[in-house]
Amino acid sequence: MLAEAGASEEDDWALVWTLEDLQSERVRSERAGWFGTVEREVFALDPFSGRGADTGATATERAIVLPTRPYQVLAEKRPPGFESVRKFVVGRDGRVMSVR
């Protein structure tokens, strides 16, 4: 991808991160032992994300920061999953733009 972008060594980088959010749905009391009870927290997992049960997160958001040229190549190729990633592009002047 970097070869296609004609990127220089300065543009040979990317920063990627994943933000996982875990939210409590409810707390329930359960019996523990002969006379005691304990509270169990039930967390909300998103059944429609397809990964909630796998990651243990209520919601997952991915983001990437990368230089302009590599971003342009990725935007043209549109690899699977790239549309759902929040993108930040660093221009030659050092300004960072949020791209959806």
MOPAC internal coordinates of N, CA, C and O (Angstrom, degrees):
PM7 1SCF
backbone

  N    0.0000 0     0.00 0     0.00 0    0    0    0
  C    1.4306 1     0.00 0     0.00 0    1    0    0
  C    1.5199 1   110.34 1     0.00 0    2    1    0
  O    1.2310 1   120.19 1   136.98 1    3    2    1
  N    1.3328 1   117.25 1   -43.02 1    3    2    1
  C    1.4626 1   120.24 1   179.04 1    5    3    2
  C    1.5237 1   111.60 1   -65.54 1    6    5    3
  O    1.2310 1   120.36 1   145.26 1    7    6    5
  N    1.3377 1   116.92 1   -34.74 1    7    6    5
  C    1.4654 1   120.25 1   177.83 1    9    7    6
  C    1.5292 1   109.75 1   -65.33 1   10    9    7
  O    1.2310 1   120.10 1   138.47 1   11   10    9
  N    1.3244 1   117.42 1   -41.53 1   11   10    9
  C    1.4636 1   121.12 1   178.36 1   13   11   10
  C    1.5181 1   111.62 1   -65.58 1   14   13   11
  O    1.2310 1   120.37 1   147.15 1   15   14   13
  N    1.3205 1   116.90 1   -32.85 1   15   14   13
  C    1.4629 1   121.29 1  -178.57 1   17   15   14
  C    1.5181 1   111.45 1   -76.53 1   18   17   15
  O    1.2310 1   120.46 1   165.09 1   19   18   17
  N    1.3359 1   116.72 1   -14.91 1   19   18   17
  C    1.4574 1   119.28 1  -175.28 1   21   19   18
  C    1.5184 1   110.45 1    63.56 1   22   21   19
  O    1.2310 1   121.23 1  -147.33 1   23   22   21
  N    1.3224 1   115.25 1    32.67 1   23   22   21
  C    1.4627 1   121.50 1  -175.53 1   25   23   22
  C    1.5207 1   110.92 1   -74.49 1   26   25   23
  O    1.2310 1   121.32 1   -38.49 1   27   26   25
  N    1.3177 1   115.07 1   141.51 1   27   26   25
  C    1.4617 1   120.57 1   176.28 1   29   27   26
  C    1.5262 1   108.91 1   -81.83 1   30   29   27
  O    1.2310 1   120.72 1    -3.34 1   31   30   29
  N    1.3234 1   116.24 1   176.66 1   31   30   29
  C    1.4761 1   119.52 1   178.13 1   33   31   30
  C    1.5175 1   111.35 1   -62.14 1   34   33   31
  O    1.2310 1   120.26 1   150.44 1   35   34   33
  N    1.3156 1   117.12 1   -29.56 1   35   34   33
  C    1.4638 1   120.86 1   178.12 1   37   35   34
  C    1.5283 1   111.46 1   -64.41 1   38   37   35
  O    1.2310 1   121.11 1   149.90 1   39   38   37
  N    1.3270 1   115.48 1   -30.10 1   39   38   37
  C    1.4591 1   120.29 1  -177.32 1   41   39   38
  C    1.5234 1   112.98 1   -98.07 1   42   41   39
  O    1.2310 1   120.07 1  -163.58 1   43   42   41
  N    1.3110 1   117.47 1    16.42 1   43   42   41
  C    1.4625 1   123.49 1  -177.12 1   45   43   42
  C    1.5283 1   110.18 1   -94.99 1   46   45   43
  O    1.2310 1   120.66 1  -118.35 1   47   46   45
  N    1.3399 1   116.33 1    61.65 1   47   46   45
  C    1.4546 1   120.04 1  -178.98 1   49   47   46
  C    1.5279 1   109.75 1  -159.40 1   50   49   47
  O    1.2310 1   121.28 1   -16.01 1   51   50   49
  N    1.3039 1   115.17 1   163.99 1   51   50   49
  C    1.4668 1   123.22 1   172.30 1   53   51   50
  C    1.5261 1   107.41 1  -161.83 1   54   53   51
  O    1.2310 1   120.73 1   -32.22 1   55   54   53
  N    1.3016 1   116.21 1   147.78 1   55   54   53
  C    1.4554 1   122.09 1   176.27 1   57   55   54
  C    1.5249 1   107.11 1  -119.79 1   58   57   55
  O    1.2310 1   120.51 1   -58.92 1   59   58   57
  N    1.3264 1   116.63 1   121.08 1   59   58   57
  C    1.4626 1   122.22 1  -177.17 1   61   59   58
  C    1.5214 1   108.31 1  -123.34 1   62   61   59
  O    1.2310 1   120.73 1   -40.03 1   63   62   61
  N    1.3239 1   116.21 1   139.97 1   63   62   61
  C    1.4606 1   119.42 1   175.53 1   65   63   62
  C    1.5189 1   110.44 1  -146.60 1   66   65   63
  O    1.2310 1   121.82 1   -19.45 1   67   66   65
  N    1.3284 1   114.13 1   160.55 1   67   66   65
  C    1.4639 1   121.77 1   178.59 1   69   67   66
  C    1.5229 1   108.31 1  -124.24 1   70   69   67
  O    1.2310 1   121.11 1   -48.20 1   71   70   69
  N    1.3101 1   115.48 1   131.80 1   71   70   69
  C    1.4573 1   121.88 1   177.78 1   73   71   70
  C    1.5212 1   107.50 1  -108.71 1   74   73   71
  O    1.2310 1   120.48 1   -60.89 1   75   74   73
  N    1.3263 1   116.69 1   119.11 1   75   74   73
  C    1.4569 1   121.78 1   179.16 1   77   75   74
  C    1.5193 1   108.72 1  -110.43 1   78   77   75
  O    1.2310 1   120.77 1   -50.68 1   79   78   77
  N    1.3058 1   116.13 1   129.32 1   79   78   77
  C    1.4527 1   122.73 1  -178.52 1   81   79   78
  C    1.5263 1   108.52 1  -113.19 1   82   81   79
  O    1.2310 1   120.36 1   -50.61 1   83   82   81
  N    1.3160 1   116.92 1   129.39 1   83   82   81
  C    1.4570 1   122.19 1   179.05 1   85   83   82
  C    1.5200 1   108.20 1  -120.98 1   86   85   83
  O    1.2310 1   120.69 1   -60.38 1   87   86   85
  N    1.3364 1   116.28 1   119.62 1   87   86   85
  C    1.4570 1   121.23 1  -177.56 1   89   87   86
  C    1.5222 1   110.61 1  -117.90 1   90   89   87
  O    1.2310 1   121.52 1   -39.34 1   91   90   89
  N    1.3157 1   114.71 1   140.66 1   91   90   89
  C    1.4531 1   120.75 1   178.48 1   93   91   90
  C    1.5275 1   109.63 1   -77.36 1   94   93   91
  O    1.2310 1   120.91 1   -44.14 1   95   94   93
  N    1.3203 1   115.86 1   135.86 1   95   94   93
  C    1.4634 1   120.53 1   177.71 1   97   95   94
  C    1.5292 1   110.66 1   -94.03 1   98   97   95
  O    1.2310 1   121.06 1   135.33 1   99   98   97
  N    1.3477 1   115.58 1   -44.67 1   99   98   97
  C    1.4658 1   120.43 1   179.37 1  101   99   98
  C    1.5277 1   109.12 1  -167.29 1  102  101   99
  O    1.2310 1   121.60 1   -10.49 1  103  102  101
  N    1.3296 1   114.55 1   169.51 1  103  102  101
  C    1.4616 1   121.88 1   174.71 1  105  103  102
  C    1.5233 1   106.72 1  -122.68 1  106  105  103
  O    1.2310 1   120.77 1   -46.04 1  107  106  105
  N    1.3069 1   116.13 1   133.96 1  107  106  105
  C    1.4669 1   119.47 1   179.41 1  109  107  106
  C    1.5307 1   108.98 1  -126.87 1  110  109  107
  O    1.2310 1   121.11 1   -28.78 1  111  110  109
  N    1.3243 1   115.49 1   151.22 1  111  110  109
  C    1.4586 1   121.44 1   178.45 1  113  111  110
  C    1.5247 1   109.14 1   -95.95 1  114  113  111
  O    1.2310 1   121.33 1   -43.62 1  115  114  113
  N    1.3177 1   115.05 1   136.38 1  115  114  113
  C    1.4680 1   120.98 1   177.78 1  117  115  114
  C    1.5129 1   108.75 1  -129.35 1  118  117  115
  O    1.2310 1   121.45 1   -27.78 1  119  118  117
  N    1.3064 1   114.83 1   152.22 1  119  118  117
  C    1.4663 1   119.75 1   176.89 1  121  119  118
  C    1.5175 1   109.07 1   -72.10 1  122  121  119
  O    1.2310 1   121.61 1   -38.98 1  123  122  121
  N    1.3083 1   114.53 1   141.02 1  123  122  121
  C    1.4587 1   121.03 1   176.67 1  125  123  122
  C    1.5267 1   107.38 1  -138.75 1  126  125  123
  O    1.2310 1   120.76 1   -62.03 1  127  126  125
  N    1.2932 1   116.14 1   117.97 1  127  126  125
  C    1.4626 1   119.38 1  -178.25 1  129  127  126
  C    1.5176 1   111.32 1    75.60 1  130  129  127
  O    1.2310 1   121.45 1    19.44 1  131  130  129
  N    1.3092 1   114.82 1  -160.56 1  131  130  129
  C    1.4659 1   120.07 1  -176.42 1  133  131  130
  C    1.5237 1   112.98 1   -76.80 1  134  133  131
  O    1.2310 1   120.27 1   137.08 1  135  134  133
  N    1.3358 1   117.09 1   -42.92 1  135  134  133
  C    1.4595 1   119.54 1  -171.02 1  137  135  134
  C    1.5269 1   113.73 1  -124.47 1  138  137  135
  O    1.2310 1   120.21 1   177.01 1  139  138  137
  N    1.2866 1   117.20 1    -2.99 1  139  138  137
  C    1.4572 1   119.24 1  -173.00 1  141  139  138
  C    1.5211 1   114.49 1  -103.85 1  142  141  139
  O    1.2310 1   121.91 1   -12.92 1  143  142  141
  N    1.3126 1   113.94 1   167.08 1  143  142  141
  C    1.4638 1   121.82 1   173.42 1  145  143  142
  C    1.5255 1   108.81 1  -133.70 1  146  145  143
  O    1.2310 1   120.91 1   -26.64 1  147  146  145
  N    1.2963 1   115.86 1   153.36 1  147  146  145
  C    1.4614 1   121.43 1   175.57 1  149  147  146
  C    1.5279 1   108.14 1  -130.96 1  150  149  147
  O    1.2310 1   121.24 1   -24.97 1  151  150  149
  N    1.3022 1   115.24 1   155.03 1  151  150  149
  C    1.4527 1   119.94 1   176.79 1  153  151  150
  C    1.5191 1   109.36 1   -94.47 1  154  153  151
  O    1.2310 1   120.62 1   -46.32 1  155  154  153
  N    1.3171 1   116.43 1   133.68 1  155  154  153
  C    1.4640 1   123.01 1   176.87 1  157  155  154
  C    1.5224 1   107.59 1  -115.72 1  158  157  155
  O    1.2310 1   121.22 1   -50.96 1  159  158  157
  N    1.2958 1   115.28 1   129.04 1  159  158  157
  C    1.4580 1   119.50 1   178.77 1  161  159  158
  C    1.5263 1   109.59 1   -92.54 1  162  161  159
  O    1.2310 1   120.75 1   -47.67 1  163  162  161
  N    1.3159 1   116.18 1   132.33 1  163  162  161
  C    1.4564 1   122.23 1   178.70 1  165  163  162
  C    1.5256 1   106.60 1  -107.43 1  166  165  163
  O    1.2310 1   120.95 1   -54.78 1  167  166  165
  N    1.3193 1   115.80 1   125.22 1  167  166  165
  C    1.4570 1   120.71 1  -177.75 1  169  167  166
  C    1.5236 1   111.14 1   -98.00 1  170  169  167
  O    1.2310 1   120.94 1   -31.43 1  171  170  169
  N    1.3083 1   115.81 1   148.57 1  171  170  169
  C    1.4578 1   122.38 1   179.59 1  173  171  170
  C    1.5244 1   109.10 1   -84.76 1  174  173  171
  O    1.2310 1   120.70 1   -59.46 1  175  174  173
  N    1.3313 1   116.26 1   120.54 1  175  174  173
  C    1.4558 1   121.15 1   175.44 1  177  175  174
  C    1.5234 1   107.52 1  -112.57 1  178  177  175
  O    1.2310 1   120.46 1   -41.78 1  179  178  177
  N    1.3146 1   116.73 1   138.22 1  179  178  177
  C    1.4565 1   121.63 1  -178.22 1  181  179  178
  C    1.5196 1   109.84 1   -79.52 1  182  181  179
  O    1.2310 1   119.81 1   -71.28 1  183  182  181
  N    1.3336 1   117.97 1   108.72 1  183  182  181
  C    1.4657 1   119.86 1  -178.11 1  185  183  182
  C    1.5277 1   112.97 1   -72.44 1  186  185  183
  O    1.2310 1   120.12 1   164.44 1  187  186  185
  N    1.3285 1   117.37 1   -15.56 1  187  186  185
  C    1.4565 1   120.57 1  -176.75 1  189  187  186
  C    1.5206 1   113.36 1   -93.59 1  190  189  187
  O    1.2310 1   119.90 1   167.20 1  191  190  189
  N    1.3237 1   117.80 1   -12.80 1  191  190  189
  C    1.4655 1   119.68 1  -179.88 1  193  191  190
  C    1.5241 1   111.08 1   -75.66 1  194  193  191
  O    1.2310 1   120.52 1   159.88 1  195  194  193
  N    1.3250 1   116.62 1   -20.12 1  195  194  193
  C    1.4562 1   119.87 1   179.05 1  197  195  194
  C    1.5117 1   113.32 1    82.56 1  198  197  195
  O    1.2310 1   119.85 1   169.25 1  199  198  197
  N    1.3413 1   117.88 1   -10.75 1  199  198  197
  C    1.4541 1   120.03 1  -177.86 1  201  199  198
  C    1.5193 1   112.63 1  -128.96 1  202  201  199
  O    1.2310 1   119.83 1   178.71 1  203  202  201
  N    1.3295 1   117.92 1    -1.29 1  203  202  201
  C    1.4560 1   120.69 1  -175.93 1  205  203  202
  C    1.5133 1   113.30 1   -55.84 1  206  205  203
  O    1.2310 1   120.20 1   132.98 1  207  206  205
  N    1.3136 1   117.23 1   -47.02 1  207  206  205
  C    1.4617 1   120.61 1  -179.63 1  209  207  206
  C    1.5274 1   111.07 1   -69.85 1  210  209  207
  O    1.2310 1   119.93 1   149.42 1  211  210  209
  N    1.3205 1   117.75 1   -30.58 1  211  210  209
  C    1.4698 1   121.08 1  -179.83 1  213  211  210
  C    1.5273 1   112.09 1   -73.47 1  214  213  211
  O    1.2310 1   120.44 1   138.83 1  215  214  213
  N    1.3324 1   116.76 1   -41.17 1  215  214  213
  C    1.4620 1   119.88 1  -175.63 1  217  215  214
  C    1.5185 1   112.64 1   -91.16 1  218  217  215
  O    1.2310 1   120.36 1   159.07 1  219  218  217
  N    1.3386 1   116.91 1   -20.93 1  219  218  217
  C    1.4537 1   119.65 1  -176.63 1  221  219  218
  C    1.5154 1   111.88 1    77.98 1  222  221  219
  O    1.2310 1   120.15 1  -158.72 1  223  222  221
  N    1.3300 1   117.32 1    21.28 1  223  222  221
  C    1.4571 1   121.79 1  -178.49 1  225  223  222
  C    1.5206 1   110.79 1  -115.99 1  226  225  223
  O    1.2310 1   120.95 1   -31.17 1  227  226  225
  N    1.3313 1   115.78 1   148.83 1  227  226  225
  C    1.4559 1   120.86 1   175.23 1  229  227  226
  C    1.5203 1   109.53 1   -72.34 1  230  229  227
  O    1.2310 1   120.58 1   137.05 1  231  230  229
  N    1.3221 1   116.50 1   -42.95 1  231  230  229
  C    1.4604 1   121.51 1   179.06 1  233  231  230
  C    1.5282 1   109.11 1  -143.71 1  234  233  231
  O    1.2310 1   120.94 1   -32.40 1  235  234  233
  N    1.3201 1   115.80 1   147.60 1  235  234  233
  C    1.4647 1   121.55 1   179.49 1  237  235  234
  C    1.5204 1   108.30 1  -129.85 1  238  237  235
  O    1.2310 1   120.78 1   -49.93 1  239  238  237
  N    1.3359 1   116.12 1   130.07 1  239  238  237
  C    1.4618 1   120.96 1   176.98 1  241  239  238
  C    1.5205 1   108.55 1  -127.98 1  242  241  239
  O    1.2310 1   120.85 1   -48.28 1  243  242  241
  N    1.3268 1   115.99 1   131.72 1  243  242  241
  C    1.4593 1   120.67 1   179.23 1  245  243  242
  C    1.5145 1   109.29 1  -109.37 1  246  245  243
  O    1.2310 1   120.72 1   -32.43 1  247  246  245
  N    1.3319 1   116.24 1   147.57 1  247  246  245
  C    1.4617 1   121.11 1  -179.26 1  249  247  246
  C    1.5256 1   109.56 1  -143.54 1  250  249  247
  O    1.2310 1   121.36 1   -23.17 1  251  250  249
  N    1.3413 1   115.00 1   156.83 1  251  250  249
  C    1.4559 1   120.93 1   179.99 1  253  251  250
  C    1.5270 1   109.02 1  -144.21 1  254  253  251
  O    1.2310 1   120.91 1   -37.78 1  255  254  253
  N    1.3212 1   115.87 1   142.22 1  255  254  253
  C    1.4593 1   123.38 1   171.62 1  257  255  254
  C    1.5193 1   105.94 1  -117.55 1  258  257  255
  O    1.2310 1   120.37 1   -51.50 1  259  258  257
  N    1.3407 1   116.89 1   128.50 1  259  258  257
  C    1.4599 1   120.21 1  -179.70 1  261  259  258
  C    1.5220 1   110.24 1  -154.52 1  262  261  259
  O    1.2310 1   120.48 1   -18.64 1  263  262  261
  N    1.3333 1   116.69 1   161.36 1  263  262  261
  C    1.4636 1   121.08 1   179.27 1  265  263  262
  C    1.5305 1   111.65 1   -68.29 1  266  265  263
  O    1.2310 1   121.11 1   -14.68 1  267  266  265
  N    1.3286 1   115.49 1   165.32 1  267  266  265
  C    1.4624 1   122.16 1  -175.31 1  269  267  266
  C    1.5219 1   114.01 1   -59.19 1  270  269  267
  O    1.2310 1   119.73 1   129.90 1  271  270  269
  N    1.3247 1   118.12 1   -50.10 1  271  270  269
  C    1.4709 1   120.58 1  -174.55 1  273  271  270
  C    1.5290 1   112.70 1   -61.86 1  274  273  271
  O    1.2310 1   119.27 1   129.62 1  275  274  273
  N    1.3271 1   119.00 1   -50.38 1  275  274  273
  C    1.4741 1   118.14 1   176.42 1  277  275  274
  C    1.5306 1   113.05 1   -60.51 1  278  277  275
  O    1.2310 1   120.36 1   144.23 1  279  278  277
  N    1.3373 1   116.92 1   -35.77 1  279  278  277
  C    1.4621 1   119.27 1   177.49 1  281  279  278
  C    1.5233 1   110.97 1   -62.31 1  282  281  279
  O    1.2310 1   120.25 1   137.62 1  283  282  281
  N    1.3254 1   117.12 1   -42.38 1  283  282  281
  C    1.4591 1   120.43 1  -179.12 1  285  283  282
  C    1.5263 1   111.48 1   -60.04 1  286  285  283
  O    1.2310 1   120.58 1   138.25 1  287  286  285
  N    1.3402 1   116.50 1   -41.75 1  287  286  285
  C    1.4663 1   119.69 1   178.85 1  289  287  286
  C    1.5235 1   110.43 1   -65.21 1  290  289  287
  O    1.2310 1   120.33 1   135.31 1  291  290  289
  N    1.3205 1   116.97 1   -44.69 1  291  290  289
  C    1.4687 1   119.93 1   178.93 1  293  291  290
  C    1.5260 1   111.29 1   -63.18 1  294  293  291
  O    1.2310 1   119.94 1   140.31 1  295  294  293
  N    1.3220 1   117.72 1   -39.69 1  295  294  293
  C    1.4566 1   121.20 1   179.71 1  297  295  294
  C    1.5290 1   110.94 1   -64.19 1  298  297  295
  O    1.2310 1   120.27 1   143.78 1  299  298  297
  N    1.3232 1   117.09 1   -36.22 1  299  298  297
  C    1.4671 1   121.00 1   178.31 1  301  299  298
  C    1.5279 1   111.52 1   -72.03 1  302  301  299
  O    1.2310 1   120.06 1   139.15 1  303  302  301
  N    1.3282 1   117.49 1   -40.85 1  303  302  301
  C    1.4714 1   121.64 1  -177.65 1  305  303  302
  C    1.5279 1   112.50 1   -75.94 1  306  305  303
  O    1.2310 1   120.62 1   151.57 1  307  306  305
  N    1.3332 1   116.43 1   -28.43 1  307  306  305
  C    1.4668 1   122.17 1  -179.68 1  309  307  306
  C    1.5320 1   112.43 1    48.03 1  310  309  307
  O    1.2310 1   119.72 1  -117.56 1  311  310  309
  N    1.3433 1   118.14 1    62.44 1  311  310  309
  C    1.4614 1   119.65 1   178.92 1  313  311  310
  C    1.5393 1   110.87 1   -65.30 1  314  313  311
  O    1.2310 1   120.14 1   -23.20 1  315  314  313
  N    1.3367 1   117.33 1   156.80 1  315  314  313
  C    1.4702 1   120.38 1  -179.78 1  317  315  314
  C    1.5305 1   111.09 1   -56.55 1  318  317  315
  O    1.2310 1   120.79 1   -46.19 1  319  318  317
  N    1.3183 1   116.09 1   133.81 1  319  318  317
  C    1.4535 1   121.74 1   177.90 1  321  319  318
  C    1.5158 1   114.86 1    87.80 1  322  321  319
  O    1.2310 1   119.93 1   167.85 1  323  322  321
  N    1.3308 1   117.74 1   -12.15 1  323  322  321
  C    1.4696 1   120.60 1  -175.90 1  325  323  322
  C    1.5302 1   111.73 1   -69.76 1  326  325  323
  O    1.2310 1   119.93 1   149.55 1  327  326  325
  N    1.3182 1   117.74 1   -30.45 1  327  326  325
  C    1.4638 1   121.42 1  -179.42 1  329  327  326
  C    1.5310 1   111.52 1   -63.05 1  330  329  327
  O    1.2310 1   120.07 1   143.90 1  331  330  329
  N    1.3274 1   117.47 1   -36.10 1  331  330  329
  C    1.4649 1   120.64 1  -175.70 1  333  331  330
  C    1.5298 1   113.30 1   -83.66 1  334  333  331
  O    1.2310 1   119.90 1   174.48 1  335  334  333
  N    1.3218 1   117.79 1    -5.52 1  335  334  333
  C    1.4670 1   121.76 1  -179.67 1  337  335  334
  C    1.5240 1   108.97 1   -85.78 1  338  337  335
  O    1.2310 1   120.50 1   -46.97 1  339  338  337
  N    1.3272 1   116.66 1   133.03 1  339  338  337
  C    1.4689 1   120.08 1   174.62 1  341  339  338
  C    1.5201 1   107.52 1   -75.76 1  342  341  339
  O    1.2310 1   120.63 1   -50.46 1  343  342  341
  N    1.3381 1   116.39 1   129.54 1  343  342  341
  C    1.4561 1   120.87 1  -172.31 1  345  343  342
  C    1.5276 1   111.35 1  -115.24 1  346  345  343
  O    1.2310 1   121.21 1   -42.47 1  347  346  345
  N    1.3338 1   115.30 1   137.53 1  347  346  345
  C    1.4531 1   122.78 1   172.83 1  349  347  346
  C    1.5154 1   106.73 1  -123.97 1  350  349  347
  O    1.2310 1   120.63 1   -51.60 1  351  350  349
  N    1.3322 1   116.41 1   128.40 1  351  350  349
  C    1.4557 1   121.11 1  -175.66 1  353  351  350
  C    1.5287 1   108.99 1  -115.96 1  354  353  351
  O    1.2310 1   121.16 1   -49.43 1  355  354  353
  N    1.3333 1   115.39 1   130.57 1  355  354  353
  C    1.4571 1   121.98 1   179.47 1  357  355  354
  C    1.5207 1   108.06 1   -98.20 1  358  357  355
  O    1.2310 1   120.32 1   -60.37 1  359  358  357
  N    1.3299 1   116.99 1   119.63 1  359  358  357
  C    1.4571 1   122.21 1   179.31 1  361  359  358
  C    1.5169 1   111.81 1   -82.40 1  362  361  359
  O    1.2310 1   120.75 1    -7.33 1  363  362  361
  N    1.3184 1   116.17 1   172.67 1  363  362  361
  C    1.4740 1   121.87 1   179.21 1  365  363  362
  C    1.5172 1   112.10 1   -59.15 1  366  365  363
  O    1.2310 1   120.70 1   147.93 1  367  366  365
  N    1.3433 1   116.26 1   -32.07 1  367  366  365
  C    1.4682 1   120.11 1  -178.81 1  369  367  366
  C    1.5280 1   112.62 1   -81.93 1  370  369  367
  O    1.2310 1   120.31 1  -179.76 1  371  370  369
  N    1.3411 1   117.01 1     0.24 1  371  370  369
  C    1.4567 1   121.23 1   177.99 1  373  371  370
  C    1.5189 1   114.23 1    90.95 1  374  373  371
  O    1.2310 1   120.36 1   176.98 1  375  374  373
  N    1.3191 1   116.91 1    -3.02 1  375  374  373
  C    1.4633 1   119.81 1   178.56 1  377  375  374
  C    1.5205 1   110.09 1   -75.15 1  378  377  375
  O    1.2310 1   121.53 1   -36.17 1  379  378  377
  N    1.3374 1   114.67 1   143.83 1  379  378  377
  C    1.4614 1   121.08 1   179.69 1  381  379  378
  C    1.5201 1   108.47 1  -108.08 1  382  381  379
  O    1.2310 1   120.94 1   -52.94 1  383  382  381
  N    1.3393 1   115.81 1   127.06 1  383  382  381
  C    1.4645 1   121.36 1   178.96 1  385  383  382
  C    1.5286 1   108.90 1  -114.64 1  386  385  383
  O    1.2310 1   121.08 1   -40.86 1  387  386  385
  N    1.3168 1   115.54 1   139.14 1  387  386  385
  C    1.4591 1   121.16 1   174.29 1  389  387  386
  C    1.5249 1   107.63 1   -88.03 1  390  389  387
  O    1.2310 1   120.53 1   -52.15 1  391  390  389
  N    1.3323 1   116.59 1   127.85 1  391  390  389
  C    1.4611 1   121.82 1  -178.01 1  393  391  390
  C    1.5178 1   107.27 1  -122.84 1  394  393  391
  O    1.2310 1   120.15 1   -50.36 1  395  394  393
  N    1.3151 1   117.32 1   129.64 1  395  394  393
  C    1.4658 1   121.06 1   178.72 1  397  395  394
  C    1.4822 1   110.43 1  -102.40 1  398  397  395
  O    1.2310 1   120.10 1   180.00 1  399  398  397

